[in-house]
């Protein structure tokens, strides 16, 4: 004997779909504020400004008002900046041979600084093939 009742299969599918969509939205909300460009929304501080005694050609096309200090490790300072023609830049200033690497997409990697380490300017982990340590917001060091 069977009891006839309303067919709830469609309702169940809709409820499941809405529940999964809500779960995905809540999971992604943790990513808000983790956008690399958010750092440039904050005002530049005195520590974000690149030293005036840097060689003129080191970072000449960088938007000087956009530089942001990411991390200092020994004698090496790591900055992020914007360059109008090239996008985002990762800059290393070790006091001797400053360098920059720029790209319109992330991650941006560079080798240099204290101990000739490889660093990456990136939101999430730069890649899964290497061991990375996040030493500052958006700055990763390869182990």
Secondary structure in CASP SS format (residue, H / E / C, confidence):
PFRMAT SS
TARGET T0000
AUTHOR 0000-0000-0000
METHOD secondary structure of the structure
MODEL  1
X C 1.00
X C 1.00
X C 1.00
X C 1.00
X C 1.00
X C 1.00
X C 1.00
X C 1.00
X H 1.00
X H 1.00
X H 1.00
X H 1.00
X H 1.00
X H 1.00
X H 1.00
X H 1.00
X H 1.00
X H 1.00
X H 1.00
X H 1.00
X H 1.00
X H 1.00
X H 1.00
X H 1.00
X H 1.00
X H 1.00
X H 1.00
X H 1.00
X H 1.00
X H 1.00
X H 1.00
X C 1.00
X C 1.00
X C 1.00
X C 1.00
X H 1.00
X H 1.00
X H 1.00
X H 1.00
X H 1.00
X H 1.00
X C 1.00
X C 1.00
X C 1.00
X C 1.00
X H 1.00
X H 1.00
X H 1.00
X C 1.00
X C 1.00
X C 1.00
X C 1.00
X C 1.00
X C 1.00
X C 1.00
X C 1.00
X C 1.00
X C 1.00
X C 1.00
X C 1.00
X C 1.00
X C 1.00
X C 1.00
X H 1.00
X H 1.00
X H 1.00
X C 1.00
X E 1.00
X E 1.00
X E 1.00
X E 1.00
X E 1.00
X E 1.00
X C 1.00
X C 1.00
X E 1.00
X E 1.00
X E 1.00
X E 1.00
X E 1.00
X E 1.00
X E 1.00
X E 1.00
X C 1.00
X C 1.00
X C 1.00
X E 1.00
X E 1.00
X E 1.00
X E 1.00
X E 1.00
X E 1.00
X E 1.00
X C 1.00
X C 1.00
X C 1.00
X C 1.00
X C 1.00
X E 1.00
X E 1.00
X E 1.00
X E 1.00
X E 1.00
X C 1.00
X C 1.00
X C 1.00
X C 1.00
X E 1.00
X E 1.00
X E 1.00
X E 1.00
X E 1.00
X C 1.00
X H 1.00
X H 1.00
X H 1.00
X E 1.00
X E 1.00
X E 1.00
X E 1.00
X E 1.00
X C 1.00
X C 1.00
X C 1.00
X C 1.00
X C 1.00
X C 1.00
X C 1.00
X C 1.00
X C 1.00
X C 1.00
X E 1.00
X E 1.00
X E 1.00
X E 1.00
X E 1.00
X C 1.00
X C 1.00
X E 1.00
X E 1.00
X E 1.00
X E 1.00
X C 1.00
END
